[in-house]
Amino acid sequence: MLVVIKGAGDLASGTALRLRHAGFDIAVTEIPRPLAVRRTVCFSQAVYEGTARVEDVEAALVKDEEEMRDCFSRGRIAVFVDPGAAIMKRFSPAVVVDAIMAKKNTGASIHDAPVVIALGPGFTAGIDCHAVIETMRGHTLGRVITQGSALPNTGIPGDIGGHTVERLLRSPAEGIFEGRANIGDSVKKGDAVAVVNGLPIRAEIDGILRGLLPSGIPVSKGMKAGDIDPRCEVSHCFTVSDKALAVAGGVLEAVLRFSP
């Protein structure tokens, strides 16, 4: 069964990983210059490097059906640079998962596939899609919503280790992003982990650098550029998060519930 996932960021990749483990053929779509910060657990890295590995699953950048089928035969995930997700019409997937995480519907339709699932706010189950998966940390994380919508976006990142907004790194200006540290590095409050147009992006807390944009990416002022984990577990930088696995579990449930 072919599943197309729109987006290849951390939640999308956690979903792709779990569905691949469950035996589904997975194709994901991305923009030409992905902006995921948790690059060590994102299949979007295949756009930059040709291949990507998340835990025990590999993905490869492909351009056509032949290359996609070759990926599937090797147990890999196929990654397309396809911002409009045109492969939905080309390959008629059984399931489409909108995991772009734009906090709004950017074009998903309940008619895109026999089963359409959307992650997070911006969608209404029964109208835009067959099911919405809750993505907000808390008691309802990962729940399958079959009527109505996910909780609205608060604009405040989830609490990790007692920290919310201060754990995120944001660009101080418009310009070209240049990293000065690597994912997995320990950082202290005040350390400059990146620069944009000569302006430093400094850590606001102590912790492990869990995510960081690739150098050379154009950024806008205030754009999310990185993520610090105050729990200081290096392994968290290289494994799918508890949140992504919970969301992925909800997607798997919805696929099984709504598939003929």
Secondary structure as UniProt FT lines:
FT   STRAND          2..6
FT   HELIX           10..21
FT   TURN            22..23
FT   STRAND          25..30
FT   HELIX           39..41
FT   TURN            43..44
FT   HELIX           45..49
FT   STRAND          51..54
FT   TURN            55..56
FT   STRAND          57..61
FT   HELIX           65..73
FT   TURN            74..75
FT   STRAND          77..81
FT   TURN            83..84
FT   HELIX           87..91
FT   STRAND          95..98
FT   TURN            110..111
FT   STRAND          115..119
FT   TURN            121..122
FT   TURN            126..128
FT   STRAND          131..133
FT   TURN            139..142
FT   STRAND          144..145
FT   TURN            161..162
FT   HELIX           165..167
FT   STRAND          168..170
FT   STRAND          175..179
FT   TURN            183..184
FT   STRAND          186..187
FT   TURN            189..190
FT   STRAND          192..196
FT   TURN            197..198
FT   STRAND          199..202
FT   STRAND          207..212
FT   TURN            215..216
FT   STRAND          218..219
FT   TURN            221..222
FT   STRAND          224..229
FT   TURN            230..231
FT   HELIX           234..237
FT   HELIX           242..258
//
